[in-house]
């Protein structure tokens, strides 16, 4: 149960005003409100805790530095049982109005597009979670109910087949 003082992250804000004033937001977002994430998780009662800091850097780039944490119940694709997957993510976004501005951002920033002076914070948080999900959700092999057979390829002793051995033999034949 979370304390009653917990604040929800607003859906949309004016990032330029927030940056100008150096504002920050601390709060939560319910996973149940994230439509794109819904298909990937086994339990929709989870929450995401987010800390967002807005500002302008020395190049006058409007930025959003964010930190989020959540624990999601995913479904293992081997045994189909749920398992807890922790996400702790830090990210830096450069807030832009145009594609040209996005292309001009320094490498330290990922672009976040403001639409008509508004930034969709909950969508950005959902994007960050989606980027941190495993491609194929699975338990660690030792924790999974499905035990996969271990093929004896000799790799443990360092005697695995060299994938370039065929190319080497073709080269020798040519010479």
Helices and strands as residue ranges (DSSP letters): E 12-13, H 15-20, E 24-30, G 31-33, G 38-40, E 47-56, E 62-75, E 82-96, H 99-103, E 110-113, E 119-120, H 121-132, G 141-143, G 155-157, H 165-174
